[in-house]
Amino acid sequence: MQLSIEEIARAFSSHRFEVAFPYLLDDVVWEVVGGEDLTGKKAVTEACTALGEELTDVDTTFDRLRAVVAAECVVIDSIARYLAQDGSLSTVASCDIYDFSDGLITRICSYNVELQPV
């Protein structure tokens, strides 16, 4: 089944990476603003797999997961709460911008900001 570009972007941004893997272009670029940029499907899938393993024992709740969709672009605005087994809580606001070509992700630009507890 072919997913829409919105469904692909929502899957990636909500850490369901394996759903999005088939839709990564071989030379995809993932720019993590303020962090390390990744180039190539292998590098991106390895980073996502590692992140997925880190989140295995973390309860993740998305308070917001909003999509804005254009012809070849999807923007995901999210706020997620991460509750670790030791009781520590982290809240992160993110904006992921996805560029597509023929249904494949060519580029991702991610902005992430840890929010202070209120």
DRENSE-26954 format. One record per residue (C-alpha): x, y, z. Coordinates in pm, whole numbers, padded with zeros to 5 digits. Each point is the difference from the previous one (the first is absolute). Last residue first. Layout:
<pts>
PT      c1      c2      c3
PT       X       Y       Z
...
</pts>
This chain:
<pts>
PT      c1      c2      c3
PT   00573   02497   03375
PT   00285  -00234  -00080
PT   00252   00147  -00245
PT  -00034  -00100  -00363
PT   00272  -00186  -00189
PT   00027   00143  -00349
PT   00026  -00203  -00319
PT   00027   00124  -00361
PT   00016  -00264  -00271
PT   00066   00039  -00372
PT  -00076  -00309  -00206
PT   00103  -00045  -00362
PT  -00077  -00226  -00296
PT  -00292  -00191   00148
PT  -00161  -00214  -00271
PT  -00350   00038  -00148
PT   00121   00107  -00345
PT   00219   00270   00158
PT  -00054   00101   00359
PT   00132   00269   00234
PT  -00076  -00045   00370
PT   00014   00277   00260
PT   00004  -00118   00360
PT  -00089   00244   00279
PT   00048  -00117   00353
PT  -00098   00098   00353
PT   00150  -00227   00266
PT  -00121  -00082   00350
PT   00226  -00203   00226
PT  -00114  -00188   00309
PT   00217  -00196   00243
PT  -00182  -00278   00182
PT   00287  -00251  -00003
PT  -00189  -00197  -00267
PT   00017   00299  -00234
PT  -00299   00219  -00086
PT   00036   00175  -00336
PT  -00257   00269  -00079
PT  -00043   00101  -00362
PT  -00095   00327  -00167
PT  -00032  -00006  -00374
PT  -00010   00209  -00316
PT   00035  -00213  -00313
PT   00061   00173  -00332
PT  -00064  -00190  -00322
PT   00136   00086  -00344
PT  -00049  -00110  -00360
PT  -00350   00134  -00075
PT  -00061   00167   00336
PT  -00098  -00148   00337
PT  -00006   00160   00345
PT  -00006  -00264   00271
PT  -00071   00026   00372
PT   00121  -00245   00263
PT  -00071   00155   00340
PT  -00007  -00147   00350
PT   00197  -00298  -00122
PT   00065  -00246   00280
PT   00313  -00211   00024
PT   00054  -00252   00281
PT   00371  -00082  -00005
PT   00133  -00355   00028
PT   00043  -00052  -00375
PT   00091   00365  -00064
PT   00376  -00061  -00016
PT  -00059  -00292  -00240
PT  -00208   00223  -00227
PT   00274   00261   00004
PT   00256  -00263  -00109
PT  -00231  -00119  -00278
PT  -00057   00358  -00112
PT   00374   00071  -00014
PT   00063  -00322  -00197
PT  -00287   00077  -00238
PT   00137   00350  -00067
PT   00357  -00116  -00059
PT  -00111  -00281  -00233
PT  -00240   00222  -00196
PT   00272   00251  -00078
PT   00122   00323   00158
PT  -00032   00089   00367
PT   00044   00345   00150
PT   00127   00019   00359
PT  -00159   00239   00242
PT  -00105   00365   00033
PT  -00263  -00046  -00270
PT  -00032  -00369  -00078
PT   00033  -00015  -00377
PT  -00101  -00338  -00138
PT   00114  -00049  -00359
PT  -00138  -00281  -00216
PT   00243  -00159  -00248
PT  -00178  -00336  -00029
PT  -00341   00172   00012
PT  -00193  -00091   00314
PT  -00351  -00137  -00057
PT   00076  -00361   00099
PT   00125   00128   00338
PT  -00322   00189   00088
PT  -00190  -00284   00169
PT   00320  -00114   00173
PT   00032   00347   00151
PT  -00309  -00008   00215
PT   00162   00273   00211
PT  -00297   00241  -00018
PT   00183   00226  -00245
PT   00077  -00289  -00234
PT  -00358  -00132  -00003
PT  -00150   00348  -00042
PT   00230   00065  -00296
PT  -00096  -00325  -00173
PT  -00372   00053   00063
PT   00022   00355  -00137
PT   00187  -00117  -00311
PT  -00282  -00246  -00064
PT   00071  -00367   00053
PT   00014  -00257  -00279
PT  -00135  -00341   00100
</pts>
